[in-house]
Amino acid sequence: MCSSDLLPGFLELCQPEDASLWLGELASAERRLIMIHTLASSFPVDVWGDSGWQRAPAARYRGPATHRVQAAKVYAGATINLDIGRLYQMDIMTMRVPDVLASGGFLIAERSETLAELFREGEHLEAWASVEELHQKVSYYLKNPQKAREIALQGQAHVRAHHSIRARLEQMLFDIPLKIGRAHV
């Protein structure tokens, strides 16, 4: 396997001092491919993204989806959207979470403390922590699309009410500096 096949265009952007970033991206891409391949052995899986996703032969590669209109249509039209974070991002909420939810899509995201602080599992989205749990939830929601739709609508309402760009900026500008200031007192 050539890393340029796994991360097209990435090597051209890297400088020697970026080796740890490169390795993190490579390991994360490989993990994502394995997860998708595992799911696609049991369920129909469509994948949008860069050409590196063509390495997941059990999944149907659909090509790139640009942000804004195309991605929102993909998120809204999918029965299930899956978020698999990068290995070095396990303690954050990826931007895919509010993007999918704001688009009205149903999401199963990788479980994290940050995700649990911002969203309620089973109400705004679903979460997974193991391959087995992910398989169980995908199977359940493929058999219960109305339940997935109800969660998606609640997730969309929650994002619009609490996680708009304005709300996030207000938190960064007002809430976070206050907490930092109090921590130093």
Order of alpha helices (4+ residues) and beta strands (2+ residues): alpha-alpha-alpha-beta-beta-alpha-beta-alpha-beta-alpha-beta-alpha-alpha-alpha-alpha
